[in-house]
Amino acid sequence: MHLPGGRGAEHVRDTLLHAFVKDLSIYSAEYVAYVAAGLNDRPRKILGRRTPAGLFTELVATLE
């Protein structure tokens, strides 16, 4: 199934990831976590300019 804008979002994510790393196997777990945090702390238009990490925290808080 094709979702409008889906390919664009994937391309942006992949471009950001490739800006940080080319081959994950040569990096430590700490560095990979640093990259993941950097990507998850970037505001997203589709999330109303919230970050994925912030939205996740909000959603988890509703479960507690």
N, C-alpha and C positions, 0 to 999 in steps of 0.2 A: 504494500500500500504506500502511496506517495502522499506525504503531507506538505502542504505549501510552506516554504521556508525551512523545511527540515534539512535539505541538503546544504543550504547556506549556513545553518547553525553548526552542522557537523564540520563543514569546511573551516569555519572560524575556530572551532575547538581544536581541530587537527593542526591548523596553522599555529595556534598558540602553543600547543604541545611541542611541535617541532622547533619552535623558537627556543624552548628550554632544553630539549634532549633529542638525540637521534636514535640511540640504542639504550634502552632502559637497563639492560643486563650489566652495563659497566658502571652503574651508579649505585650508591648505597641506599638502603631503605630510608634513611633519614633525608637524603636528597630528593628521593621520589615523593616523600611526604611533603617536603617543602614545595615542590612543583604542584602537587595536588592542592595544597592550601592556597597557593597563588592563583590557580585557576578557579577554585571555589570561592575566593574572596573578590572576584571581579563581578561588578553589577551586570545584570542581564536585562535588556529591554523587555523581553518576554515575561520576566518576573516582576515587572513594574519597577525596574531599577534596583531591586533587591538582589542580594547575592545568593547563590545556591546554599552556601553554608549558613547564612542568616535565616533563610527560609526553612531549612532543615531544622535548625534550632527552634524556630517558632512552632513548627509542626510537632516536634517531640514534646515541647512544653504543653501542648494541648492534650497529650496522652497521659501526662502525669497527674 
